[in-house]
Amino acid sequence: LALWREATHREERYATLALAQHRLYRGHRTRAAFPMYEEFVVTGAWWDLVDETAGNLLDELHQREPDWTAARMREWSTAPEMWKRRAAIICQLKHKQATDLRLLYDCIEPNLGDREFFIRKAIGWALRQYAWTDPDEVVRYVTAHADRLSPLSKREALKNVLKAGRIASIP
C-alpha cells in the first residue's frame, strides 16, 4: 500500500499490482486483502488499473471464496463509484463455464441504463467472454434485454457470435 499511495508515476502502480499478484504473496490474497483491492479500484480510477485488479486479484479471491466475494460484488454493482461497478461486472472474465451467471446478471442489471462508456463496455465485454462458453445463453440474454442494453453493450456482447454466424444481426 505504501508503494501504491506514494506513487508519483503510473508505472509504480503497475508495479504494486504485479507485486500483489506475485506467487510469493498468494497466501496473503485473502478476505483480509479485500480493503486493499477496494483502494486499488477506487483510487486507481482508470480502466487499466481497475481491470488488472478485477481480472486478477478479485478474480482469484472469487475463485477461493465465491459466496463471500459474490456478496461484495453485488454491493459494488450499485456503488456510487463507477469503477467499483465496472470491477463487479468484469471480475469473472476468466471463469468460462464456472461463471456464476446469477452474479454476472446481478452485477449487470443495475447498470443497464448507465450512460458511462466504461460501464457499457464492461457489460458487453463480460457477456462476450461468457459467449465463448455459452453463446446461446448470451444471445438469449441480449435479446431479452435488447431494449435496455446500450448499442455498445449489445455489439460487444455479440461480436464473436456474429462472426461465427450463429445470429444474423444484433437485436
C-alpha positions in Angstrom: 0.0 0.0 0.0 2.9 2.4 0.7 4.1 1.9 -2.9 0.6 2.5 -4.2 -0.2 5.5 -2.1 3.2 7.2 -2.6 3.3 6.6 -6.4 4.2 9.6 -8.5 4.1 7.6 -11.8 1.6 5.2 -13.2 4.3 2.6 -13.6 4.7 2.4 -9.8 1.1 1.5 -9.5 1.6 -1.2 -12.2 4.5 -2.5 -10.0 2.2 -2.6 -7.0 -0.3 -4.7 -8.8 2.5 -7.0 -10.1 3.8 -7.4 -6.5 0.3 -8.1 -5.2 -0.1 -10.9 -7.8 3.4 -12.4 -7.2 3.3 -16.1 -6.3 5.2 -15.5 -3.1 2.2 -13.4 -1.8 -0.5 -15.9 -2.8 -1.2 -16.7 0.9 -2.0 -13.1 1.6 -4.6 -12.8 -1.2 -7.5 -13.5 1.2 -10.5 -11.6 2.5 -8.1 -9.6 4.6 -6.7 -8.1 1.3 -10.1 -7.0 0.1 -9.9 -3.4 1.5 -6.6 -3.1 -0.4 -8.2 -4.2 -3.6 -11.0 -1.8 -3.0 -8.5 1.0 -2.6 -6.8 0.0 -5.8 -10.1 0.2 -7.6 -11.3 3.5 -6.1 -8.0 5.4 -6.1 -6.8 3.8 -9.3 -9.9 5.0 -11.0 -9.0 4.2 -14.6 -9.6 1.2 -16.8 -6.0 -0.2 -16.8 -5.6 -0.4 -13.0 -9.2 -1.4 -12.3 -9.3 -4.1 -14.9 -6.0 -5.6 -13.6 -7.3 -5.6 -10.1 -10.7 -7.1 -11.1 -9.4 -9.5 -13.6 -6.7 -11.0 -11.4 -6.9 -10.1 -7.7 -10.7 -10.1 -7.3 -11.0 -13.0 -9.7 -8.6 -15.1 -7.6 -10.5 -14.1 -4.4 -13.8 -15.0 -6.0 -12.5 -18.4 -7.1 -11.3 -19.1 -3.5 -14.3 -17.7 -1.7 -17.1 -17.4 -4.2 -20.0 -16.7 -1.8 -18.2 -14.1 0.2 -16.8 -12.3 -2.8 -20.1 -12.5 -4.7 -21.8 -10.7 -1.8 -19.2 -7.9 -2.1 -19.6 -7.7 -5.9 -23.3 -7.4 -5.6 -22.8 -4.4 -3.2 -20.3 -2.9 -5.6 -22.7 -3.3 -8.5 -24.8 -0.4 -7.1 -22.0 1.7 -5.7 -21.7 5.4 -6.5 -18.2 4.8 -7.7 -18.4 3.8 -11.3 -15.1 1.9 -11.1 -16.4 -0.4 -8.4 -19.4 -1.2 -10.6 -17.1 -1.9 -13.6 -14.9 -4.2 -11.4 -18.0 -6.1 -10.2 -19.2 -6.7 -13.8 -15.8 -7.9 -15.1 -14.5 -9.9 -12.1 -15.4 -13.2 -13.7 -13.9 -12.8 -17.2 -11.7 -15.9 -17.0 -14.3 -18.2 -15.4 -15.7 -19.7 -18.6 -18.1 -22.5 -17.6 -17.5 -21.7 -13.9 -19.1 -18.3 -14.4 -21.7 -17.6 -11.8 -24.4 -16.4 -14.2 -26.7 -15.1 -11.4 -23.8 -13.0 -10.1 -23.0 -11.7 -13.6 -26.6 -10.7 -14.3 -27.0 -9.3 -10.8 -24.0 -7.0 -11.4 -25.0 -6.1 -15.0 -28.7 -5.3 -14.4 -28.4 -2.3 -12.0 -26.1 -0.8 -14.6 -28.2 -1.4 -17.8 -29.3 2.2 -18.0 -25.9 3.7 -17.2 -24.6 6.0 -20.0 -21.0 5.8 -18.9 -18.8 4.3 -21.7 -16.7 2.2 -19.3 -19.8 0.6 -17.8 -21.4 -0.1 -21.2 -18.1 -1.5 -22.5 -17.7 -3.7 -19.4 -21.2 -5.2 -19.8 -20.5 -6.1 -23.4 -17.1 -7.5 -22.6 -18.3 -9.7 -19.7 -21.1 -11.1 -21.9 -18.7 -11.6 -24.9 -16.3 -13.6 -22.7 -19.2 -15.8 -21.5 -20.3 -16.2 -25.1 -17.2 -18.3 -25.7 -18.7 -20.8 -23.3 -22.5 -20.5 -24.0 -23.3 -18.3 -27.0 -26.9 -19.3 -26.9 -27.3 -18.0 -23.4 -25.7 -14.7 -24.3 -28.0 -14.3 -27.4 -31.0 -15.1 -25.2 -29.9 -12.6 -22.5 -29.2 -9.8 -25.1 -32.5 -10.5 -26.9 -34.4 -10.4 -23.6 -32.8 -7.1 -22.6 -32.4 -5.6 -26.0 -34.5 -2.5 -25.1 -32.3 -1.8 -22.0 -28.8 -2.7 -23.3 -26.9 0.1 -25.0 -25.9 -0.5 -28.6 -22.3 -0.6 -27.5 -23.0 -3.4 -24.9 -25.0 -5.4 -27.5 -22.4 -5.0 -30.2 -19.6 -6.1 -27.8 -21.6 -9.0 -26.3 -22.4 -10.5 -29.7 -19.2 -9.7 -31.6 -17.9 -13.3 -31.7 -21.4 -14.8 -32.0 -22.0 -12.7 -35.2 -18.6 -13.6 -36.6 -19.4 -17.3 -36.1 -22.6 -16.8 -38.0 -24.8 -18.0 -35.0 -27.1 -15.0 -35.5 -27.6 -12.7 -38.5 -27.9 -9.4 -36.7 -27.9 -7.6 -33.4 -31.3 -7.5 -31.8 
